[in-house]
């Protein structure tokens, strides 16, 4: 039963990543694109967590944590650039 749920989660997260990619490419404004990229980070972390559960390996949880931290820093930098036009003051 768990295997079926994992495969369903793979499919749903894959679809979510494709829809986020579509929004990042076709987004009408820059904030829409930034939000799509931020959501792609979140979906990638969720995909790694599901993959770690599937393989019963802790390495993927650590990789997900690193991607989450890089996503936070990247989103902060993009938001700061969009608001002020400069990242480093």
HELIX and SHEET records of a PDB file:
HELIX    1   1 UNK A    2  UNK A   26  1                                  25    
HELIX    2   2 UNK A   30  UNK A   55  1                                  26    
HELIX    3   3 UNK A   59  UNK A   84  1                                  26    
END                                                                             
